[in-house]
Amino acid sequence: MILRNWCVALTISAAAMTSAIAQSSFPPSPNASRYAPRLVEVMNAAQLQHLKLSFAGKSKNWELAAFELRQLTDSLAQAAIFYPDIPVSKVTTMEDPLLSVADAISAKDSRKFAVSLRALTDGCNACHTSMARGFIVIGVPAGQQSPANQVFAPVMRP
């Protein structure tokens, strides 16, 4: 439930902040562009978080999956906040798939997780296509081979 609330809150705050920035009468700081990450950096982080979310869910490490989902949600909100050319509707359409993944993680339901992760991935690709970036295609990892530098299986604690 907490994870679900986190996803909703970030989606709403991204929409509100983007709207507030667009309506602001204050000129942007001359240094603002130096502090905003490039969109490709935000999306590369989101891609890695999606990958790690997938492996954590496949490994039934629900704690890590919840963490990666929060990170991914944060990255999507950042993209909307830093890049107002991305219509906020593109971010808010991701709310349902994000909530579905959150529900699957909370229920520790591997089957529901796989289905909801596929819907989330489809949402990412639909957004790319709608922004004339359909050549950027994200997939759900098919194999069990995870990135070599992180353990995805849950750690047994004493």
PADREN-716559 format. One record per residue: residue number from 1; y, x, z of N, C-alpha, C, O, CB in turn; residue in one letter. Coordinates in steps of 0.1 Angstrom, whole numbers. Each point is the difference from the previous one (the first is absolute). Glycine has a CB too. Layout:
<pts>
PT    k   n_c2   n_c1   n_c3  ca_c2  ca_c1  ca_c3   c_c2   c_c1   c_c3   o_c2   o_c1   o_c3  cb_c2  cb_c1  cb_c3  r
PT  NUM      Y      X      Z      Y      X      Z      Y      X      Z      Y      X      Z      Y      X      Z  A
...
</pts>
This chain:
<pts>
PT    k   n_c2   n_c1   n_c3  ca_c2  ca_c1  ca_c3   c_c2   c_c1   c_c3   o_c2   o_c1   o_c3  cb_c2  cb_c1  cb_c3  r
PT    1    -12      8      0     12     -8      0     13      9      0      9     -4     -7    -22    -14     19  M
PT    2     12     29     -4     12      9      0      2      6    -14     11      1     -4    -15      3     29  I
PT    3     -7      0    -31      1      6    -14      6    -10     -9      8      3     -9    -27     12     14  L
PT    4     15    -28     -4      5    -10     -9     15     -2      2      7     -1    -10    -30    -11     10  R
PT    5     27     11     12     14     -1      3      8     12     -5     11     -2     -5    -17    -11     25  N
PT    6      0     25    -19      7     12     -5      3     -2    -15     11      3     -5    -23     11     22  W
PT    7      2    -18    -25      1     -2    -14     11    -10     -4      8      2     -9    -32      4      6  C
PT    8     24    -17     10     10    -11     -2     14      6      3      9     -2     -7    -26    -16     12  V
PT    9     18     24      7     13      5      4      6     10    -10     12      0     -3    -19     -4     27  A
PT   10     -1     13    -29      5     10     -9      4     -6    -14      9      4     -6    -24     13     17  L
PT   11      7    -27    -15      3     -7    -13     14     -7      2      8      1     -9    -33     -3      3  T
PT   12     26     -5     17     13     -7      2     12      9      2     10     -2     -6    -23    -16     16  I
PT   13     11     29     -3     11     10      2      3      7    -13     12      2     -2    -19      1     26  S
PT   14     -2     -1    -32      3      7    -13      8    -10     -9     10      4     -6    -31     10      7  A
PT   15     18    -26     -1      7    -10     -7     14     -2      5     10      0     -7    -31    -12      2  A
PT   16     22     12     18     14     -2      7      8     12     -2     12     -1     -3    -22    -14     20  A
PT   17      5     27    -15      7     12     -2      5      2    -14     12      4     -3    -25      6     22  M
PT   18      4    -13    -29      4      2    -14     12    -10     -3      9      4     -7    -33      3      1  T
PT   19     23    -19     11     10    -10     -2     13      5      6     11     -1     -5    -28    -18      4  S
PT   20     16     24     14     12      4      7      7     12     -7     12      1     -1    -22     -9     22  A
PT   21      2     17    -26      5     12     -7      8     -5    -12     10      5     -4    -29     10     13  I
PT   22     12    -24    -17      6     -5    -12     14     -7      2      8      0     -8    -31     -2     -2  A
PT   23     24     -5     22     12     -8      3     10      8      7     11     -5      3    -25    -15     -3  Q
PT   24     11     32      4      9      8      8     13      4     -7      0      3    -12    -19      6     24  S
PT   25     30    -10     -5     13      4     -6      3     15      2     10      5     -5     -2    -29      8  S
PT   26    -16     30      5      2     14      3     -6      9    -12    -11     -3     -4     10     -2     29  F
PT   27      9     15    -29     -6      8    -11    -11      9      6      1      3     12     22     -3    -24  P
PT   28    -32      4      4    -11      8      5      5     14      4     10      5     -6    -26    -17     -8  P
PT   29     10     18     24      4     13      4     -2     10    -12    -10     -1     -7      4     -4     31  S
PT   30     15     15    -25     -2      9    -11    -13      9      2     -5      6     -9     30     -5      6  P
PT   31    -30     -1     15    -12      8      3    -13     -9      0    -11      5      2     25     10     12  N
PT   32    -12    -28    -16    -12     -9      0    -11      4     -9    -11      0      4     27    -18      2  A
PT   33    -12     22    -18    -11      4    -10     -8     12      5    -11      2     -5     25    -12    -13  S
PT   34     -8     19     26     -7     12      4    -11     -4     10     -9      8      2     30      6     -6  R
PT   35    -19    -25     11    -10     -3     11    -10    -10     -5    -10     -2      7     28      6      9  Y
PT   36    -17    -11    -27    -10    -10     -4    -11      8     -8      4      7    -10     14    -26      9  A
PT   37    -30     17      4    -10      6     -8     -1     -6    -14      4    -12     -2    -17     16     23  P
PT   38      9      4    -30     -1     -5    -14    -11    -11      0    -10      0      8     17     22    -18  R
PT   39     -6    -32      1    -10    -11      0    -14      6     -3     -9     -6      6     27    -10    -15  L
PT   40    -19     26      1    -13      5     -2     -6      6     13    -13     -1      2     19      6    -26  V
PT   41      2      0     33     -5      5     13     -5    -11      9    -10      1      6     25     18     -8  E
PT   42     -8    -30      2     -4    -12      8    -13     -6     -6     -9     -3      8     34     -2     -2  V
PT   43    -25      4    -19    -12     -5     -6    -12      9      1    -12     -5      1     26     -8    -17  M
PT   44    -12     26     15    -11      9      2     -6     -1     15    -12      0      2     22     16    -19  N
PT   45     -1    -18     26     -4     -2     14     -8    -13      1    -11     -1      6     31     13      3  A
PT   46    -15    -23    -16     -7    -13      0    -14      2     -6    -10     -6      4     32     -6     -5  A
PT   47    -23     20    -10    -13      1     -7    -10      7     10    -11     -4      0     23      6    -23  Q
PT   48     -7      9     30     -9      7      9     -4    -10     12    -11      0      4     22     22    -11  L
PT   49     -2    -30     11     -3     -9     11    -10    -10     -4     -8     -4      7     31      7      2  Q
PT   50    -22     -8    -22     -9    -10     -5    -14      7     -1    -10     -7      4     28     -4    -18  H
PT   51    -19     23     10    -12      7     -1     -7      2     14    -12     -3      1     21     15    -22  L
PT   52     -1     -8     30     -5      2     14     -4    -13      6     -9     -1      8     24     21     -6  K
PT   53     -7    -31     -5     -3    -13      5    -14     -4     -5     -8     -5      7     32     -2     -6  L
PT   54    -26      9    -14    -13     -3     -6    -12      7      7    -10     -6      4     22      2    -26  S
PT   55    -10     17     24    -11      8      6     -2     -4     14    -12      0      5     16     19    -20  F
PT   56      6    -21     22     -1     -4     15     -7    -14      1     -9     -1      8     30     14     -3  A
PT   57    -18    -22    -14     -7    -13      0    -14      1     -4     -9     -6      7     30     -5    -12  G
PT   58    -24     19     -5    -14      2     -4     -8      7     11    -12     -3      2     19      5    -25  K
PT   59     -1      6     31     -6      7     11      0     -8     13     -5      4     10     11     17    -20  S
PT   60      0    -33      9      1     -9     12      7      6     12     -2     -3     11    -19     -7    -19  K
PT   61     31     19      4      9      5     10     12     -9      0     10      3     -6    -19     22      3  N
PT   62      8    -36     11     10    -10     -1     13      4      6     11     -4     -4    -29    -12      6  W
PT   63     18     25      8     12      6      6      8      8    -11     12     -2     -1    -23      2     24  E
PT   64      4      8    -30      7      8    -10      4     -9    -12     11      2     -5    -25     18     11  L
PT   65      6    -30     -9      4     -9    -11     13     -8      4      9     -1     -8    -33     -1      1  A
PT   66     25     -2     19     12     -7      5     12     10     -1     11     -4     -4    -25    -11     19  A
PT   67     12     27    -11     11     10      0      5      2    -15     12      0     -3    -21     11     24  F
PT   68     -1     -9    -30      4      2    -14      6    -12     -6      9      1     -9    -28     15      7  E
PT   69     15    -28      6      6    -12     -5     15     -1      4      9     -4     -8    -31     -8      8  L
PT   70     25     16     13     14      0      5      8     10     -8     11     -2     -4    -19     -4     27  R
PT   71      2     18    -26      7     10     -8      3     -5    -14     11      3     -5    -22     15     19  Q
PT   72      1    -24    -20      2     -5    -13     11    -11     -1      8      0     -9    -32      5      4  L
PT   73     24    -14     15     10    -10      1     14      6      1      9     -5     -6    -26    -11     16  T
PT   74     18     26     -1     12      7      2      5      6    -14     12     -1     -3    -18      6     27  D
PT   75     -3      1    -31      4      7    -13      5    -11    -10     10      3     -7    -27     15     11  S
PT   76     10    -29     -4      5    -11    -10     14     -5      5      8     -3     -9    -32     -3      4  L
PT   77     26      5     18     13     -5      4     11     11     -3     11     -4     -4    -22     -9     23  A
PT   78      7     26    -17     10     10     -4      3      0    -14     12      1     -4    -22     13     22  Q
PT   79      1    -17    -27      3      0    -14     10    -11     -3      9      2     -8    -32      6      3  A
PT   80     21    -20     11     10    -11     -2     14      3      6     10     -4     -5    -30    -11      6  A
PT   81     20     22     10     13      3      7      7     11     -8     12     -1     -2    -22     -5     24  I
PT   82      4     17    -25      6     11     -7      3     -2    -14      9      6     -6    -20      8     22  F
PT   83      4    -23    -23      1     -3    -14      3    -14     -3    -10     -8     -3     -5     27     -2  Y
PT   84     27    -24      6      3    -14     -2     -2     -5    -14      0    -12     -2     17     15     20  P
PT   85    -20      7    -27     -4     -5    -14    -14     -6      0     -3     -7    -10     18     25      0  D
PT   86    -22    -15     20    -13     -7      2      3    -14      6      4     -1     11    -18     23     -9  I
PT   87     12    -32    -10      3    -14      6     -8     -2     12    -12      3      1     17    -12    -24  P
PT   88      2      4     33     -7     -3     13    -12     -9     -1     -9      0      8     31      4      3  V
PT   89    -22    -12    -21    -11     -9     -3    -13      7     -2    -11     -4      2     27    -13    -11  S
PT   90    -14     29      3    -12      9     -3     -7      4     13    -12      1      1     23      7    -22  K
PT   91     -2     -5     32     -6      4     13     -5    -12      7    -11      1      6     27     18     -5  V
PT   92     -9    -30     -1     -5    -12      7    -13     -6     -6     -7     -7      8     31      3     -1  T
PT   93    -26      6    -20    -13     -5     -5    -12      8      5    -11     -5     -2     24     -2    -19  T
PT   94    -10     18     27    -11      8      6     -4     -5     14    -10      5      6     17     15    -20  M
PT   95      1    -29     19     -3     -5     14    -13     -6      2     -8      4      9     32     -8     -7  E
PT   96    -28     -5    -11    -14     -6      1    -11     10      0     -9     -1      8     19    -20    -18  D
PT   97    -10     30      0    -11     10      0      0      9     12    -11      3      5     11     -4    -30  P
PT   98     12      5     30      0      8     12     -5     -7     12     -7      5      8     27      7    -18  L
PT   99    -16    -25     11     -5     -8     11    -15     -2      0     -7      0     10     29    -12     -9  L
PT  100    -27     10    -13    -15     -1     -2     -7     12      4    -11     -1      7     15    -15    -26  S
PT  101      1     28     16     -6     12      4      1      1     15    -10      4      7     16      8    -29  V
PT  102      5    -15     28      2      0     15    -10     -9      7     -6      4     10     31      1    -13  A
PT  103    -27    -17     -3    -10     -9      6    -14      6      0     -7     -2      9     22    -18    -16  D
PT  104    -18     26     -5    -14      6     -1     -2     11     10    -10      1      6     10     -7    -30  A
PT  105     11     14     26     -1     11      9     -2     -5     15     -8      4      7     22     10    -22  I
PT  106     -6    -24     18      0     -6     13    -14     -6      3     -5      0     11     29     -5    -12  S
PT  107    -30     -1     -9    -13     -7      1    -11     11     -1    -12     -3      2     21    -18    -12  A
PT  108     -6     33      6    -10     10     -2    -11     -4    -10    -12      1      2     16      8     21  K
PT  109      1    -16    -34     -8     -6    -10      0      8    -13     10      0     -7     -6    -23     17  D
PT  110    -14     31    -12     -1      9    -12      1     -7    -13      7      4     -9    -20     11     23  S
PT  111      6    -27    -15      0     -7    -12     14     -6     -3      5      2    -12    -29     -8     15  R
PT  112     30      1      6     14     -6     -1     10     12     -3      9     -2     -8    -15    -18     23  K
PT  113      3     31     -9      9     12     -2     -1      4    -15     11      2     -6    -14      5     30  F
PT  114     -9     -6    -29     -1      4    -14      7    -10    -10      6      4     -9    -28      7     15  A
PT  115     20    -24     -3      6    -10     -9     16      1      1      7     -1    -10    -28    -14     13  V
PT  116     26     16      9     14      0      2      6     13     -5     12      0     -4    -14    -15     24  S
PT  117     -5     26    -19      5     13     -5      1     -1    -15     10      6     -6    -20      7     25  L
PT  118      1    -19    -25      0     -2    -15     12     -9     -4      7      4     -9    -32     -2      8  R
PT  119     28    -12      9     12     -9     -3     13      8      2      9     -1     -8    -22    -19     15  A
PT  120     13     29      3     12      8      3      2     10    -12     11      2     -5    -15     -4     30  L
PT  121     -7      8    -29      0      9    -12      5     -7    -12      8      6     -8    -26      8     18  T
PT  122     13    -26    -13      4     -8    -11     15     -3      1      7      1    -10    -30    -11      8  D
PT  123     28      8     14     14     -3      2      9     12     -3     11     -1     -6    -17    -15     23  G
PT  124      1     28    -13      7     13     -4      1      1    -15     11      3     -5    -19      8     27  C
PT  125     -3    -13    -29      0      2    -14      8    -11     -7      7      3    -10    -29      8     12  N
PT  126     22    -23      3      9    -10     -6     15      3      2      8     -2     -9    -26    -15     14  A
PT  127     21     23      6     14      4      2      4     11    -10     10      0     -6    -12     -6     31  C
PT  128     -7     16    -26      3     11    -10      2     -6    -14      9      4     -7    -23     12     21  H
PT  129      5    -25    -18      1     -6    -13     14     -8     -2      6      2    -10    -31     -4      9  T
PT  130     28     -5     11     13     -8      0     12      9     -1     11     -5     -4    -22    -14     17  S
PT  131     10     31     -8     11     10      0      0      9    -12      6     11      0     -6    -13     25  M
PT  132     -8     -1    -35     -2      8    -12     -6     14      4      3     10     -7     16    -22     -4  A
PT  133    -28     12     21     -7     12      4    -15     -3      0     -8      5      8     28      2      6  R
PT  134    -25    -16    -23    -14     -3     -1     -9     11     -2    -13     -1      1     20    -21     -9  G
PT  135     -2     34      3     -8     11     -2     -4      7     13     -9      9      1     20     -6    -23  F
PT  136     -5     -7     33     -4      5     14     -9    -10      5      3    -11      4     19     22      0  I
PT  137    -35     -8     -3    -11     -9      4     -6      6     12     -5     12      0      1    -20    -23  V
PT  138      3      0     34     -6      4     12    -14     -7      1     -2    -11     -5     24     13     17  I
PT  139    -32      5     -8    -13     -5      1     -6      1     15      5      8      8     -9     -2    -32  G
PT  140     -6    -14     26     -7      2     13    -11     10     -2     -8     -1    -10     12    -23     17  V
PT  141     -4     35      1    -10     10     -2    -14     -6     -1     -4     -7      9     19     24      3  P
PT  142    -23    -13    -22    -13     -6     -2    -11      8      8     -9     -6      4     16     -1    -27  A
PT  143     -5     20     24    -10      8      7      2      1     15     10     -5      5    -13     17    -26  G
PT  144     -6     -5     27      2      3     15      7     13      2      2      4     12    -23    -17     -8  Q
PT  145     24     21    -14      6     13      2     15     -2      4      8     -5     -8    -24     15     -9  Q
PT  146     19     -6     29     13     -1      5      7     13     -1     -6     10     -3     -1    -28     19  S
PT  147     21     18    -14      7     13      0     -7      9     10     -3     -4     11     25     -7    -18  P
PT  148    -23     24      3     -7      9      8      6      4     13     -7      6      9     -1      2    -30  A
PT  149     20    -11     24      6      5     12      2    -10     11      7      3     10      5     13    -24  N
PT  150    -18    -28     13      1    -10     11    -13     -6      2     -8     -3    -10     32     -1      5  Q
PT  151    -28      1     17    -12     -7      4      4    -15      1      9     -3      8    -19     24      4  V
PT  152      2    -29    -19      3    -14      1     -9     -8      9      3    -12      3      6     14    -26  F
PT  153    -20      3     26     -9     -7      9      6     -1     14      7     10      4    -27     -2    -17  A
PT  154     18    -19     20      6     -1     13     -6     11      9    -11      4     -1     14    -29     -1  P
PT  155      6     30     11     -4     10     10     -6     -6     12      6    -10      5     12     25    -14  V
PT  156    -29    -11     13     -6     -5     12      7      6     12      0     12      2    -23    -16    -13  M
PT  157     29     -4     19      7      4     12     -9     -2     13     -8    -10      1     30      5    -12  R
PT  158    -22     15     20     -8     -1     12      4    -12      9     -6     -2     10      2     27    -11  P
</pts>
